[in-house]
Amino acid sequence: MGESNAYYADPARVQGGVRQMNQISSLVEGLVGDFVSSANLTRDWCGQSDSMAKELIPQEKKERDGSIDTGRALSEAVVGVVNGTNDNVKNILTTQGGNLDAIRQSAGGGGHRPRH
């Protein structure tokens, strides 16, 4: 944009990015679900009541739970970005509409159009 104070936003492109982020979020949720299912199938690999199991089960559970929590946090973060970006798109559309109304009024058109 050079040295001007111009601001440009293409809501359609931003909304396209939001759709892609929604897809990523769905993939992450699926991966976390698959991981939980697979991890639960292997949680008894070290036994249940012998000395090895007593030593390893707490650490294995901690690592499994930590991995699940990390995956869920990642999914929630992507959803947060999507929600914030959707709010930005609404703001862009409102700002664009207001600016177009102001241009019309200053040009003598006067008419108002509905805002998004």
Buried (B, 14 or more C-beta within 10 A) or exposed (E): EEEEEEEEBEBEEBBEEBEEBBEBBEEBBEEBEEBBEEBEEEEEEBEEEEEEBEEBBEEBEEEBEEBBEEBBEBBEEBBEBBEEBBEBBEEBBEBBBEEEBEEBEEEEEEEEEEEE
